């Protein structure tokens, strides 16, 4: 019985890390926020692996996983980027901040409704896009002001694109 719940505990860990990351961003603790987003990615990898190995996959787990991913890899990295640099763009910064999680939500919805070839994804997975954006946000003081905008636009496009990405963890 406990084994069947184990994947959901990892998923909740992913969600918890994403929420705490947002709170750290709000309090100006950017490095800790990025580390929590990366920890969320680890938890996200472990939950799916555990669900498959323990034969504990469920519709509940799939929905919880997508909701957790949207918080940890959509909202948290976008907010991090907003706070670190694109807030200076005022309304355009707000729109760019919203664009990233919206594209992430579209990517997650497509993931659950479309088939892809074995060991591939259609569109960049939101955990990868979110972690890349979080790391870029951490280094924004060292790069030009317009480069973060390009990263947001590029990663948003890659998530909703029909490009094929290879799964790093094979099923």
Helices and strands as residue ranges (DSSP letters): H 2-26, H 30-53, H 59-69, I 70-75, H 76-84, G 86-89, H 91-113, E 120-122, H 126-138, G 140-142, H 147-160, E 164-166
